[in-house]
């Protein structure tokens, strides 16, 4: 088989897998609507949304946070400041930095969104526990890999991608979260100025 044919086969298979996962998204539409309602209620009550993740999930959290704040006019934070992460990781340990950030910056009634492709990231799990302790109104989780991952057990709303491929999981997480932003705005095409 020629290299070009192998590349075509890989990409066609890759896109087919993503298409199947997007088709599976129909199973979470009610959850996405519930997330929208949860966010809108928290905002109406003067509360904020906190979203966290590691690596690519952190980038997704940043994108969601900026779009929710700027385009939907809902306060959202993501704790992605290097000084905060390195200070809290140094002083409390990496597994506890999200927990400490929630303790310092979280308020009762806020909403916590934790993203972990594996569903096993200890810092995200500890952040969920801290949000529960701080009486956040809702905990939302996004995960993948194993259906019985620990993160999936902690949320009021738990979105799970049935895949073992990190980039597939992250693509679907971003797809779902940005769909929530657009559903809050009420359209997918709008001016960002």
Secondary structure, 3 states (H helix, E strand, C coil): CCHHHHHHHHHHHHHHHHHHHHHHHHHHHHHHHHHHHHHHHHHHCCCCEEEECCCHHHHHHHHHHHHHHHHHCCCEECCCCHHHHHHHHHHHCHHHHHHHHHHHHCCCCCEEEEEECCCCCHHHHHHHHHHHHCCCCEEEEEECCCCCCCHHHCCCEEEECCCCCHHHHHHHHHHHHHHHHHHHHCCCCCCCC
